[in-house]
Amino acid sequence: MAPCSRCRWRLRLERWRSRCSDFETRARSALPPEFICYRRQSMTPLAGLRILDLTHALAGPFCTYHLGQFGAEVFKVEPPAVGDDFRGFAPDTFDAVNGGKRSLGINLKTAAGRELLHELAAQVDVLIENFRPDAAKKLGVDWELLHKRNPALIYCSISGFGATGPRASWPAVEWSVQAATGLSAMYLDDSTDPRDLGIGMLDIFTGTSAVIAIMGAVMERSRSGRGQRLEVTMTDAALTLASAGLAQQLSGARVGKARRRPAVGRFKARDARLFVMAAHQRWFATLAEVLGAPSLLDDPRFATPEARDDHAEELRQEIESRLSSRPALEWQDALLAAGVPSAVVGDLRALVASGHYHDAGLIHDLHSNARGRAQPVAGATFSGRTIKRAPGAVPALGADTEAALAALGIASTRFAALREAGAI
């Protein structure tokens, strides 16, 4: 039977698509690699954006690292001969969030260094700093001064407690802000070893918040043509992370540590601990079935969520007595197959050894100019037309000073005078 007219058109369309695909494949194979790399780079959303990074430690460098992955060119300004204090204090962390940046050694404590910074700020799109609020003004790199020279500049400040208020002058680190905002009290109590600092999440989340703020400002500037000052604080980030508990507090509810649910947690199996999430009645029923203990559903102590709350320790003993019969991995596979969230409790070393994050493209093997080899974590990935750029090498302190200055419009004939003045 001959195909109908609609089918004939479909066949023609498929043949046309196939020919176009073959042509593109042949054309790409004939192009030099650098052309293809340039094409991929031009597809990154922030390609062409220049960022002057005056931050140190973790939150700020984490922010600019990810902006760099989205295509921005990041110029990292560091004190000559000293550099970012994480170079010596936490070198692995430094490598993880500074790949692909260009390091400039500029001494902002000299008049020539400050004037040089002003010239550079006039040539970039974004400046980000994490000085104390009064320090930026003393160094002559505050928003008011730089905005006059570059009205289109997006100026982002990261601080612990903000530029105003009674805590503005407080020195801040991850753990002090967690303590001051009550975030750590949500998961640590007086019975916890006082040397246990808790979960290091606030620096990373603050840096992520800064990425969002800067991207929003870049989009707004594309319409208005004007720059703006952004203020991102660790306090705001902490309150965002604690928003559920904060909402309860504001409503007058009693707030303590995160609620412990009897059918949720890390249970002992034969050889390891197993996390199980069976808070919902449906999941609890499935858990009982997988454990071969349907009688748990008929037991009045465990029949309802309220009853399980009242007999939490007894339920834990019942669950662990059955889990002890098999290895944790076998229970994990059985529960996952039945639709119950579960996982053998592992550590970061086991996670890296599993190869999952390498396969997912989250870990890169890079060259560190200071230490030979680095493996930064790329962060969240996604599919689609937007391409994230693989990070480049971790820069040695001041290794790119002259090349970066030239790229930002500083004549090479001035380099000797800048060195003599102690600016670089």
LOKE-170610 format. One record per residue (C-alpha): x, y, z; residue in three letters; residue number from 1. Coordinates in steps of 0.05 Angstrom, whole numbers, plus 5000, padded with zeros to 4 digits. Layout:
// LOKE-170610
r px->X; py->Y; pz->Z; code->Ala; pos->NUM
...
END
This chain:
// LOKE-170610
r px->5000; py->5000; pz->5000; code->Met; pos->1
r px->5028; py->5068; pz->4981; code->Ala; pos->2
r px->5037; py->5118; pz->5038; code->Pro; pos->3
r px->4987; py->5174; pz->5044; code->Cys; pos->4
r px->5007; py->5246; pz->5031; code->Ser; pos->5
r px->5018; py->5261; pz->5105; code->Arg; pos->6
r px->5064; py->5201; pz->5112; code->Cys; pos->7
r px->5103; py->5222; pz->5050; code->Arg; pos->8
r px->5115; py->5290; pz->5080; code->Trp; pos->9
r px->5138; py->5259; pz->5145; code->Arg; pos->10
r px->5188; py->5215; pz->5107; code->Leu; pos->11
r px->5215; py->5275; pz->5069; code->Arg; pos->12
r px->5223; py->5314; pz->5134; code->Leu; pos->13
r px->5261; py->5257; pz->5167; code->Glu; pos->14
r px->5308; py->5250; pz->5107; code->Arg; pos->15
r px->5320; py->5326; pz->5109; code->Trp; pos->16
r px->5336; py->5324; pz->5184; code->Arg; pos->17
r px->5383; py->5266; pz->5173; code->Ser; pos->18
r px->5421; py->5303; pz->5118; code->Arg; pos->19
r px->5426; py->5366; pz->5160; code->Cys; pos->20
r px->5453; py->5326; pz->5219; code->Ser; pos->21
r px->5505; py->5292; pz->5174; code->Asp; pos->22
r px->5526; py->5359; pz->5145; code->Phe; pos->23
r px->5535; py->5390; pz->5215; code->Glu; pos->24
r px->5576; py->5330; pz->5238; code->Thr; pos->25
r px->5623; py->5335; pz->5177; code->Arg; pos->26
r px->5628; py->5411; pz->5184; code->Ala; pos->27
r px->5646; py->5407; pz->5258; code->Arg; pos->28
r px->5698; py->5353; pz->5245; code->Ser; pos->29
r px->5733; py->5400; pz->5196; code->Ala; pos->30
r px->5736; py->5458; pz->5245; code->Leu; pos->31
r px->5798; py->5469; pz->5288; code->Pro; pos->32
r px->5787; py->5452; pz->5362; code->Pro; pos->33
r px->5798; py->5523; pz->5385; code->Glu; pos->34
r px->5739; py->5546; pz->5342; code->Phe; pos->35
r px->5693; py->5495; pz->5374; code->Ile; pos->36
r px->5718; py->5514; pz->5444; code->Cys; pos->37
r px->5705; py->5587; pz->5428; code->Tyr; pos->38
r px->5635; py->5570; pz->5404; code->Arg; pos->39
r px->5621; py->5531; pz->5469; code->Arg; pos->40
r px->5649; py->5588; pz->5511; code->Gln; pos->41
r px->5606; py->5639; pz->5475; code->Ser; pos->42
r px->5544; py->5599; pz->5495; code->Met; pos->43
r px->5559; py->5608; pz->5569; code->Thr; pos->44
r px->5508; py->5658; pz->5597; code->Pro; pos->45
r px->5559; py->5705; pz->5628; code->Leu; pos->46
r px->5611; py->5705; pz->5572; code->Ala; pos->47
r px->5642; py->5774; pz->5566; code->Gly; pos->48
r px->5626; py->5794; pz->5638; code->Leu; pos->49
r px->5687; py->5818; pz->5677; code->Arg; pos->50
r px->5690; py->5810; pz->5753; code->Ile; pos->51
r px->5739; py->5840; pz->5802; code->Leu; pos->52
r px->5743; py->5793; pz->5861; code->Asp; pos->53
r px->5769; py->5824; pz->5925; code->Leu; pos->54
r px->5743; py->5768; pz->5970; code->Thr; pos->55
r px->5780; py->5717; pz->6012; code->His; pos->56
r px->5764; py->5654; pz->6052; code->Ala; pos->57
r px->5703; py->5616; pz->6026; code->Leu; pos->58
r px->5636; py->5651; pz->6015; code->Ala; pos->59
r px->5662; py->5703; pz->5966; code->Gly; pos->60
r px->5709; py->5658; pz->5927; code->Pro; pos->61
r px->5654; py->5605; pz->5922; code->Phe; pos->62
r px->5609; py->5658; pz->5890; code->Cys; pos->63
r px->5660; py->5682; pz->5839; code->Thr; pos->64
r px->5682; py->5611; pz->5823; code->Tyr; pos->65
r px->5611; py->5594; pz->5801; code->His; pos->66
r px->5603; py->5659; pz->5763; code->Leu; pos->67
r px->5667; py->5639; pz->5727; code->Gly; pos->68
r px->5636; py->5572; pz->5709; code->Gln; pos->69
r px->5579; py->5609; pz->5677; code->Phe; pos->70
r px->5629; py->5644; pz->5632; code->Gly; pos->71
r px->5650; py->5707; pz->5670; code->Ala; pos->72
r px->5724; py->5727; pz->5670; code->Glu; pos->73
r px->5746; py->5732; pz->5743; code->Val; pos->74
r px->5805; py->5774; pz->5765; code->Phe; pos->75
r px->5824; py->5756; pz->5837; code->Lys; pos->76
r px->5859; py->5813; pz->5873; code->Val; pos->77
r px->5904; py->5790; pz->5930; code->Glu; pos->78
r px->5956; py->5824; pz->5975; code->Pro; pos->79
r px->6025; py->5812; pz->5945; code->Pro; pos->80
r px->6069; py->5761; pz->5982; code->Ala; pos->81
r px->6010; py->5743; pz->6028; code->Val; pos->82
r px->5950; py->5727; pz->5985; code->Gly; pos->83
r px->5884; py->5698; pz->6006; code->Asp; pos->84
r px->5894; py->5670; pz->6076; code->Asp; pos->85
r px->5861; py->5604; pz->6054; code->Phe; pos->86
r px->5923; py->5590; pz->6010; code->Arg; pos->87
r px->5960; py->5570; pz->6073; code->Gly; pos->88
r px->5904; py->5558; pz->6123; code->Phe; pos->89
r px->5860; py->5512; pz->6080; code->Ala; pos->90
r px->5896; py->5498; pz->6014; code->Pro; pos->91
r px->5848; py->5443; pz->5991; code->Asp; pos->92
r px->5789; py->5490; pz->6001; code->Thr; pos->93
r px->5826; py->5546; pz->5966; code->Phe; pos->94
r px->5838; py->5502; pz->5905; code->Asp; pos->95
r px->5765; py->5479; pz->5904; code->Ala; pos->96
r px->5738; py->5549; pz->5895; code->Val; pos->97
r px->5791; py->5587; pz->5856; code->Asn; pos->98
r px->5804; py->5547; pz->5793; code->Gly; pos->99
r px->5801; py->5587; pz->5729; code->Gly; pos->100
r px->5813; py->5655; pz->5761; code->Lys; pos->101
r px->5870; py->5703; pz->5745; code->Arg; pos->102
r px->5910; py->5725; pz->5806; code->Ser; pos->103
r px->5933; py->5797; pz->5812; code->Leu; pos->104
r px->5978; py->5819; pz->5869; code->Gly; pos->105
r px->5957; py->5890; pz->5887; code->Ile; pos->106
r px->5975; py->5925; pz->5952; code->Asn; pos->107
r px->5913; py->5966; pz->5971; code->Leu; pos->108
r px->5950; py->5995; pz->6031; code->Lys; pos->109
r px->5989; py->6040; pz->5984; code->Thr; pos->110
r px->5961; py->6101; pz->5949; code->Ala; pos->111
r px->5986; py->6075; pz->5882; code->Ala; pos->112
r px->5952; py->6008; pz->5894; code->Gly; pos->113
r px->5886; py->6041; pz->5911; code->Arg; pos->114
r px->5889; py->6086; pz->5850; code->Glu; pos->115
r px->5905; py->6025; pz->5807; code->Leu; pos->116
r px->5844; py->5989; pz->5836; code->Leu; pos->117
r px->5801; py->6049; pz->5819; code->His; pos->118
r px->5824; py->6045; pz->5747; code->Glu; pos->119
r px->5809; py->5971; pz->5744; code->Leu; pos->120
r px->5740; py->5980; pz->5775; code->Ala; pos->121
r px->5724; py->6028; pz->5718; code->Ala; pos->122
r px->5737; py->5972; pz->5668; code->Gln; pos->123
r px->5697; py->5915; pz->5699; code->Val; pos->124
r px->5623; py->5898; pz->5706; code->Asp; pos->125
r px->5622; py->5870; pz->5776; code->Val; pos->126
r px->5664; py->5881; pz->5839; code->Leu; pos->127
r px->5654; py->5836; pz->5899; code->Ile; pos->128
r px->5686; py->5844; pz->5967; code->Glu; pos->129
r px->5679; py->5815; pz->6037; code->Asn; pos->130
r px->5715; py->5866; pz->6080; code->Phe; pos->131
r px->5686; py->5891; pz->6145; code->Arg; pos->132
r px->5640; py->5950; pz->6130; code->Pro; pos->133
r px->5689; py->6001; pz->6156; code->Asp; pos->134
r px->5750; py->5969; pz->6123; code->Ala; pos->135
r px->5726; py->5979; pz->6051; code->Ala; pos->136
r px->5720; py->6054; pz->6064; code->Lys; pos->137
r px->5788; py->6058; pz->6097; code->Lys; pos->138
r px->5819; py->6023; pz->6037; code->Leu; pos->139
r px->5784; py->6069; pz->5989; code->Gly; pos->140
r px->5746; py->6014; pz->5954; code->Val; pos->141
r px->5676; py->6031; pz->5979; code->Asp; pos->142
r px->5614; py->6034; pz->5936; code->Trp; pos->143
r px->5605; py->6110; pz->5937; code->Glu; pos->144
r px->5674; py->6123; pz->5910; code->Leu; pos->145
r px->5676; py->6069; pz->5857; code->Leu; pos->146
r px->5605; py->6083; pz->5833; code->His; pos->147
r px->5625; py->6154; pz->5815; code->Lys; pos->148
r px->5679; py->6127; pz->5769; code->Arg; pos->149
r px->5636; py->6072; pz->5739; code->Asn; pos->150
r px->5560; py->6084; pz->5744; code->Pro; pos->151
r px->5547; py->6017; pz->5711; code->Ala; pos->152
r px->5587; py->5978; pz->5764; code->Leu; pos->153
r px->5551; py->5924; pz->5803; code->Ile; pos->154
r px->5582; py->5925; pz->5873; code->Tyr; pos->155
r px->5569; py->5865; pz->5918; code->Cys; pos->156
r px->5587; py->5865; pz->5992; code->Ser; pos->157
r px->5588; py->5801; pz->6032; code->Ile; pos->158
r px->5590; py->5807; pz->6108; code->Ser; pos->159
r px->5570; py->5771; pz->6171; code->Gly; pos->160
r px->5518; py->5819; pz->6199; code->Phe; pos->161
r px->5509; py->5874; pz->6148; code->Gly; pos->162
r px->5534; py->5946; pz->6142; code->Ala; pos->163
r px->5487; py->5975; pz->6194; code->Thr; pos->164
r px->5460; py->5956; pz->6262; code->Gly; pos->165
r px->5491; py->5939; pz->6329; code->Pro; pos->166
r px->5527; py->5877; pz->6302; code->Arg; pos->167
r px->5556; py->5909; pz->6239; code->Ala; pos->168
r px->5626; py->5915; pz->6268; code->Ser; pos->169
r px->5628; py->5844; pz->6295; code->Trp; pos->170
r px->5681; py->5799; pz->6264; code->Pro; pos->171
r px->5645; py->5740; pz->6233; code->Ala; pos->172
r px->5659; py->5668; pz->6214; code->Val; pos->173
r px->5611; py->5612; pz->6196; code->Glu; pos->174
r px->5606; py->5586; pz->6267; code->Trp; pos->175
r px->5597; py->5653; pz->6303; code->Ser; pos->176
r px->5540; py->5672; pz->6257; code->Val; pos->177
r px->5507; py->5604; pz->6266; code->Gln; pos->178
r px->5512; py->5615; pz->6341; code->Ala; pos->179
r px->5487; py->5687; pz->6340; code->Ala; pos->180
r px->5427; py->5671; pz->6296; code->Thr; pos->181
r px->5405; py->5608; pz->6332; code->Gly; pos->182
r px->5417; py->5564; pz->6271; code->Leu; pos->183
r px->5464; py->5516; pz->6306; code->Ser; pos->184
r px->5416; py->5510; pz->6365; code->Ala; pos->185
r px->5368; py->5476; pz->6318; code->Met; pos->186
r px->5412; py->5414; pz->6313; code->Tyr; pos->187
r px->5462; py->5420; pz->6371; code->Leu; pos->188
r px->5445; py->5422; pz->6445; code->Asp; pos->189
r px->5481; py->5423; pz->6513; code->Asp; pos->190
r px->5494; py->5348; pz->6510; code->Ser; pos->191
r px->5535; py->5356; pz->6446; code->Thr; pos->192
r px->5611; py->5357; pz->6452; code->Asp; pos->193
r px->5628; py->5432; pz->6456; code->Pro; pos->194
r px->5683; py->5421; pz->6405; code->Arg; pos->195
r px->5632; py->5398; pz->6354; code->Asp; pos->196
r px->5622; py->5459; pz->6310; code->Leu; pos->197
r px->5564; py->5430; pz->6270; code->Gly; pos->198
r px->5551; py->5431; pz->6196; code->Ile; pos->199
r px->5592; py->5479; pz->6153; code->Gly; pos->200
r px->5537; py->5503; pz->6107; code->Met; pos->201
r px->5531; py->5578; pz->6117; code->Leu; pos->202
r px->5591; py->5601; pz->6076; code->Asp; pos->203
r px->5569; py->5560; pz->6017; code->Ile; pos->204
r px->5496; py->5583; pz->6021; code->Phe; pos->205
r px->5518; py->5655; pz->6029; code->Thr; pos->206
r px->5561; py->5648; pz->5967; code->Gly; pos->207
r px->5503; py->5617; pz->5929; code->Thr; pos->208
r px->5458; py->5675; pz->5951; code->Ser; pos->209
r px->5510; py->5724; pz->5923; code->Ala; pos->210
r px->5510; py->5687; pz->5856; code->Val; pos->211
r px->5434; py->5695; pz->5852; code->Ile; pos->212
r px->5437; py->5769; pz->5872; code->Ala; pos->213
r px->5492; py->5785; pz->5821; code->Ile; pos->214
r px->5457; py->5749; pz->5764; code->Met; pos->215
r px->5393; py->5787; pz->5780; code->Gly; pos->216
r px->5431; py->5853; pz->5780; code->Ala; pos->217
r px->5464; py->5836; pz->5713; code->Val; pos->218
r px->5396; py->5823; pz->5683; code->Met; pos->219
r px->5368; py->5888; pz->5712; code->Glu; pos->220
r px->5427; py->5928; pz->5685; code->Arg; pos->221
r px->5415; py->5900; pz->5615; code->Ser; pos->222
r px->5349; py->5939; pz->5617; code->Arg; pos->223
r px->5368; py->6001; pz->5657; code->Ser; pos->224
r px->5442; py->6009; pz->5641; code->Gly; pos->225
r px->5455; py->6026; pz->5714; code->Arg; pos->226
r px->5496; py->5991; pz->5767; code->Gly; pos->227
r px->5476; py->5980; pz->5839; code->Gln; pos->228
r px->5501; py->5960; pz->5907; code->Arg; pos->229
r px->5483; py->5891; pz->5933; code->Leu; pos->230
r px->5489; py->5870; pz->6005; code->Glu; pos->231
r px->5491; py->5796; pz->6020; code->Val; pos->232
r px->5498; py->5775; pz->6093; code->Thr; pos->233
r px->5511; py->5709; pz->6128; code->Met; pos->234
r px->5456; py->5729; pz->6177; code->Thr; pos->235
r px->5405; py->5732; pz->6121; code->Asp; pos->236
r px->5430; py->5665; pz->6095; code->Ala; pos->237
r px->5424; py->5634; pz->6164; code->Ala; pos->238
r px->5353; py->5659; pz->6174; code->Leu; pos->239
r px->5334; py->5632; pz->6105; code->Thr; pos->240
r px->5360; py->5563; pz->6124; code->Leu; pos->241
r px->5322; py->5567; pz->6190; code->Ala; pos->242
r px->5259; py->5595; pz->6158; code->Ser; pos->243
r px->5214; py->5537; pz->6178; code->Ala; pos->244
r px->5234; py->5542; pz->6251; code->Gly; pos->245
r px->5232; py->5618; pz->6248; code->Leu; pos->246
r px->5160; py->5617; pz->6221; code->Ala; pos->247
r px->5140; py->5572; pz->6280; code->Gln; pos->248
r px->5175; py->5620; pz->6328; code->Gln; pos->249
r px->5139; py->5681; pz->6300; code->Leu; pos->250
r px->5072; py->5645; pz->6305; code->Ser; pos->251
r px->5084; py->5631; pz->6379; code->Gly; pos->252
r px->5097; py->5556; pz->6371; code->Ala; pos->253
r px->5149; py->5522; pz->6414; code->Arg; pos->254
r px->5213; py->5513; pz->6375; code->Val; pos->255
r px->5270; py->5467; pz->6393; code->Gly; pos->256
r px->5314; py->5419; pz->6356; code->Lys; pos->257
r px->5288; py->5389; pz->6291; code->Ala; pos->258
r px->5232; py->5341; pz->6308; code->Arg; pos->259
r px->5254; py->5268; pz->6315; code->Arg; pos->260
r px->5206; py->5221; pz->6279; code->Arg; pos->261
r px->5206; py->5149; pz->6304; code->Pro; pos->262
r px->5206; py->5116; pz->6235; code->Ala; pos->263
r px->5258; py->5163; pz->6206; code->Val; pos->264
r px->5332; py->5161; pz->6221; code->Gly; pos->265
r px->5396; py->5119; pz->6220; code->Arg; pos->266
r px->5382; py->5048; pz->6242; code->Phe; pos->267
r px->5433; py->4993; pz->6257; code->Lys; pos->268
r px->5435; py->4936; pz->6207; code->Ala; pos->269
r px->5482; py->4877; pz->6211; code->Arg; pos->270
r px->5544; py->4913; pz->6187; code->Asp; pos->271
r px->5528; py->4987; pz->6181; code->Ala; pos->272
r px->5476; py->5040; pz->6194; code->Arg; pos->273
r px->5419; py->5050; pz->6146; code->Leu; pos->274
r px->5379; py->5113; pz->6137; code->Phe; pos->275
r px->5305; py->5100; pz->6128; code->Val; pos->276
r px->5250; py->5151; pz->6115; code->Met; pos->277
r px->5182; py->5120; pz->6134; code->Ala; pos->278
r px->5146; py->5178; pz->6165; code->Ala; pos->279
r px->5084; py->5173; pz->6120; code->His; pos->280
r px->5035; py->5117; pz->6135; code->Gln; pos->281
r px->5043; py->5088; pz->6065; code->Arg; pos->282
r px->5119; py->5084; pz->6072; code->Trp; pos->283
r px->5113; py->5055; pz->6142; code->Phe; pos->284
r px->5067; py->5001; pz->6116; code->Ala; pos->285
r px->5117; py->4985; pz->6060; code->Thr; pos->286
r px->5174; py->4984; pz->6111; code->Leu; pos->287
r px->5136; py->4933; pz->6153; code->Ala; pos->288
r px->5124; py->4890; pz->6092; code->Glu; pos->289
r px->5197; py->4892; pz->6070; code->Val; pos->290
r px->5220; py->4875; pz->6140; code->Leu; pos->291
r px->5173; py->4815; pz->6140; code->Gly; pos->292
r px->5136; py->4844; pz->6200; code->Ala; pos->293
r px->5065; py->4861; pz->6179; code->Pro; pos->294
r px->5044; py->4853; pz->6252; code->Ser; pos->295
r px->5075; py->4921; pz->6266; code->Leu; pos->296
r px->5014; py->4952; pz->6231; code->Leu; pos->297
r px->4966; py->4916; pz->6277; code->Asp; pos->298
r px->5005; py->4933; pz->6340; code->Asp; pos->299
r px->4967; py->4989; pz->6374; code->Pro; pos->300
r px->5034; py->5021; pz->6395; code->Arg; pos->301
r px->5052; py->5032; pz->6322; code->Phe; pos->302
r px->4986; py->5034; pz->6284; code->Ala; pos->303
r px->4984; py->5110; pz->6276; code->Thr; pos->304
r px->5036; py->5166; pz->6272; code->Pro; pos->305
r px->5014; py->5192; pz->6340; code->Glu; pos->306
r px->5021; py->5123; pz->6372; code->Ala; pos->307
r px->5090; py->5115; pz->6341; code->Arg; pos->308
r px->5111; py->5182; pz->6371; code->Asp; pos->309
r px->5091; py->5157; pz->6440; code->Asp; pos->310
r px->5130; py->5091; pz->6431; code->His; pos->311
r px->5189; py->5115; pz->6391; code->Ala; pos->312
r px->5244; py->5076; pz->6427; code->Glu; pos->313
r px->5204; py->5012; pz->6425; code->Glu; pos->314
r px->5193; py->5020; pz->6350; code->Leu; pos->315
r px->5267; py->5032; pz->6339; code->Arg; pos->316
r px->5283; py->4967; pz->6375; code->Gln; pos->317
r px->5232; py->4929; pz->6334; code->Glu; pos->318
r px->5261; py->4956; pz->6268; code->Ile; pos->319
r px->5334; py->4944; pz->6287; code->Glu; pos->320
r px->5320; py->4873; pz->6312; code->Ser; pos->321
r px->5298; py->4856; pz->6241; code->Arg; pos->322
r px->5351; py->4897; pz->6204; code->Leu; pos->323
r px->5406; py->4860; pz->6242; code->Ser; pos->324
r px->5391; py->4797; pz->6202; code->Ser; pos->325
r px->5421; py->4824; pz->6137; code->Arg; pos->326
r px->5474; py->4872; pz->6111; code->Pro; pos->327
r px->5454; py->4945; pz->6105; code->Ala; pos->328
r px->5464; py->4945; pz->6029; code->Leu; pos->329
r px->5415; py->4888; pz->6019; code->Glu; pos->330
r px->5362; py->4925; pz->6060; code->Trp; pos->331
r px->5376; py->4989; pz->6021; code->Gln; pos->332
r px->5364; py->4955; pz->5954; code->Asp; pos->333
r px->5301; py->4921; pz->5979; code->Ala; pos->334
r px->5272; py->4985; pz->6007; code->Leu; pos->335
r px->5289; py->5027; pz->5946; code->Leu; pos->336
r px->5257; py->4975; pz->5901; code->Ala; pos->337
r px->5194; py->4981; pz->5944; code->Ala; pos->338
r px->5195; py->5057; pz->5939; code->Gly; pos->339
r px->5219; py->5074; pz->6009; code->Val; pos->340
r px->5275; py->5127; pz->6011; code->Pro; pos->341
r px->5336; py->5095; pz->6043; code->Ser; pos->342
r px->5411; py->5095; pz->6039; code->Ala; pos->343
r px->5470; py->5062; pz->6073; code->Val; pos->344
r px->5503; py->5116; pz->6115; code->Val; pos->345
r px->5571; py->5130; pz->6084; code->Gly; pos->346
r px->5624; py->5184; pz->6086; code->Asp; pos->347
r px->5654; py->5231; pz->6035; code->Leu; pos->348
r px->5713; py->5186; pz->6022; code->Arg; pos->349
r px->5667; py->5129; pz->6003; code->Ala; pos->350
r px->5627; py->5176; pz->5959; code->Leu; pos->351
r px->5688; py->5198; pz->5920; code->Val; pos->352
r px->5713; py->5127; pz->5913; code->Ala; pos->353
r px->5645; py->5106; pz->5884; code->Ser; pos->354
r px->5658; py->5147; pz->5822; code->Gly; pos->355
r px->5587; py->5175; pz->5821; code->His; pos->356
r px->5609; py->5248; pz->5824; code->Tyr; pos->357
r px->5663; py->5238; pz->5771; code->His; pos->358
r px->5612; py->5206; pz->5725; code->Asp; pos->359
r px->5563; py->5263; pz->5738; code->Ala; pos->360
r px->5616; py->5314; pz->5719; code->Gly; pos->361
r px->5618; py->5346; pz->5788; code->Leu; pos->362
r px->5692; py->5334; pz->5802; code->Ile; pos->363
r px->5748; py->5357; pz->5756; code->His; pos->364
r px->5821; py->5338; pz->5755; code->Asp; pos->365
r px->5858; py->5404; pz->5747; code->Leu; pos->366
r px->5928; py->5431; pz->5752; code->His; pos->367
r px->5944; py->5473; pz->5814; code->Ser; pos->368
r px->6001; py->5521; pz->5800; code->Asn; pos->369
r px->6018; py->5520; pz->5874; code->Ala; pos->370
r px->6011; py->5446; pz->5892; code->Arg; pos->371
r px->6011; py->5407; pz->5827; code->Gly; pos->372
r px->5941; py->5377; pz->5827; code->Arg; pos->373
r px->5872; py->5399; pz->5848; code->Ala; pos->374
r px->5803; py->5368; pz->5846; code->Gln; pos->375
r px->5751; py->5424; pz->5852; code->Pro; pos->376
r px->5678; py->5407; pz->5858; code->Val; pos->377
r px->5640; py->5438; pz->5800; code->Ala; pos->378
r px->5574; py->5445; pz->5839; code->Gly; pos->379
r px->5504; py->5434; pz->5813; code->Ala; pos->380
r px->5499; py->5416; pz->5740; code->Thr; pos->381
r px->5440; py->5417; pz->5693; code->Phe; pos->382
r px->5424; py->5400; pz->5621; code->Ser; pos->383
r px->5398; py->5446; pz->5567; code->Gly; pos->384
r px->5427; py->5498; pz->5521; code->Arg; pos->385
r px->5466; py->5533; pz->5575; code->Thr; pos->386
r px->5537; py->5508; pz->5580; code->Ile; pos->387
r px->5579; py->5513; pz->5643; code->Lys; pos->388
r px->5653; py->5523; pz->5630; code->Arg; pos->389
r px->5701; py->5473; pz->5660; code->Ala; pos->390
r px->5746; py->5510; pz->5710; code->Pro; pos->391
r px->5818; py->5525; pz->5691; code->Gly; pos->392
r px->5880; py->5517; pz->5733; code->Ala; pos->393
r px->5886; py->5543; pz->5804; code->Val; pos->394
r px->5929; py->5606; pz->5798; code->Pro; pos->395
r px->5993; py->5618; pz->5837; code->Ala; pos->396
r px->5994; py->5682; pz->5877; code->Leu; pos->397
r px->6003; py->5742; pz->5830; code->Gly; pos->398
r px->6019; py->5698; pz->5771; code->Ala; pos->399
r px->5974; py->5737; pz->5724; code->Asp; pos->400
r px->5986; py->5807; pz->5750; code->Thr; pos->401
r px->6017; py->5839; pz->5688; code->Glu; pos->402
r px->5976; py->5800; pz->5637; code->Ala; pos->403
r px->5911; py->5816; pz->5674; code->Ala; pos->404
r px->5929; py->5889; pz->5681; code->Leu; pos->405
r px->5943; py->5893; pz->5606; code->Ala; pos->406
r px->5876; py->5858; pz->5592; code->Ala; pos->407
r px->5842; py->5911; pz->5634; code->Leu; pos->408
r px->5874; py->5969; pz->5597; code->Gly; pos->409
r px->5935; py->5985; pz->5639; code->Ile; pos->410
r px->5995; py->6002; pz->5594; code->Ala; pos->411
r px->6056; py->5957; pz->5603; code->Ser; pos->412
r px->6100; py->6019; pz->5605; code->Thr; pos->413
r px->6071; py->6034; pz->5674; code->Arg; pos->414
r px->6089; py->5967; pz->5706; code->Phe; pos->415
r px->6158; py->5988; pz->5730; code->Ala; pos->416
r px->6131; py->6050; pz->5763; code->Ala; pos->417
r px->6075; py->6011; pz->5797; code->Leu; pos->418
r px->6126; py->5961; pz->5824; code->Arg; pos->419
r px->6170; py->6018; pz->5849; code->Glu; pos->420
r px->6110; py->6049; pz->5884; code->Ala; pos->421
r px->6094; py->5983; pz->5918; code->Gly; pos->422
r px->6027; py->5977; pz->5883; code->Ala; pos->423
r px->6042; py->5909; pz->5852; code->Ile; pos->424
END
